[in-house]
Amino acid sequence: MEKMELSEALKANASVLEGLLGINDTWYKRRFGEITDFNEANNTGYMFVDKTQSLDNKPNTSSNYGFLETIAINEVTIKQTFVDFQSRFFIRICNNGTWTDWKQIQTT
């Protein structure tokens, strides 16, 4: 077995751990920042959205706040789910770069 300096061993272990935890941006995680268009949220993750009414390609909601979840298989195959502050759920799909209209999911 090859000897390693302690710092090299720690870096190697940290790299493996990052991969397992998804820190390398391949895992579902919180996204920070603001968007001006729902189409801009095209990486897997979730985010709080405010000023919803001023955004392009928004769902049909009167609420100005909500949570957006994005699951991206690649750049042209994406699912978005939006839950507004009135507990209404909306969903849409991007297939081959073309987005469907937002659909409201009925709950009881």
N, C-alpha and C positions, 0 to 999 in steps of 0.2 A: 504494500500500500504506500502510495506516495505521501510524503510529509507536506503539510501545508502550513503556512503561517496562520495564526489564529484569526487575523482580520480577513484573510482570503476565505477561510472556512466559514466565517460568519456571513460574508457576502454571498457565498454559494448557497448557504442555508436560507438566507433572506430571499434570494432569487427563487428558490423552489417554493418557499412559503408564499411569495407574491403571486406566483402562478396558481397555487392552490386556492388562494383567497380571491383571485380574480383582479388583483390590483393592476394587472397589465392591460386593463381596459377591455377585457373579453367577458367580464362578468356583469351581471345586473347591478347597477349602482345608481346613487343619486347624482343627478346632473345639476350643475350650478350655472347661473347666468340667466340672461333674459333672451327671449325670442320675440320676433316681430311677426312671425308667420308660423303656424303649426307645422308646416312642411319642413321647417328648419330642424325640428326635433326628430332626427332620423338615426340616432344612435340608441342602442338598448340602454334603458334606464328609466328613472322617474324624476319628476320635478314638480315643484309648486309653480303654478301659473297665475299671475295677477294681471290686471288690465286686459282681461280676456276680450272685452268688447272692442278693443282697439287693434286686435290681432287679425291678420289675414287667415283665411281657411279655417275659421273657428267653427265649433259645433253650434247648433241653434239653441243657445242658452241665454237667459237674461242675467245670469250670475256673472260677476266680474272676477271670480276666483275659482280655482279648482286644482286638481292633481292630474297630471298627464303621465301615463305609462306608455313607453315605446318598446316594442320588441322588434329588432331588426335581424333578419336572416342575412341580408346583404343590402347594398344600396338601393335596390329596386323592389325588395320584398319586405314590407314593414307592416306591423299592426300597431295602431294607437288606440288607447282607451282613455277617456277623459271623464272624471267625476267632478261635478260642480258642487258648490257649497249648499245646494238644495238637494243633495244626494241623488241627482240624476246621472245616469250612466250613458255615455255615448261611445261609439266604436266606429272605426273605419280601417280600411286596408289599402295598402299601396301594392299593386301588382305590375311588374314590368315598368315601374316609374309613373303609373297612373293611379291617382287616388280615387277611391269611391267616395260618395257623399257620406257625411256623418249620419249614423242611424242611432236613434235613442233606444236603449234597452229598457223595456218595461219591467218594473219591479212591483211586488205586492207588499 
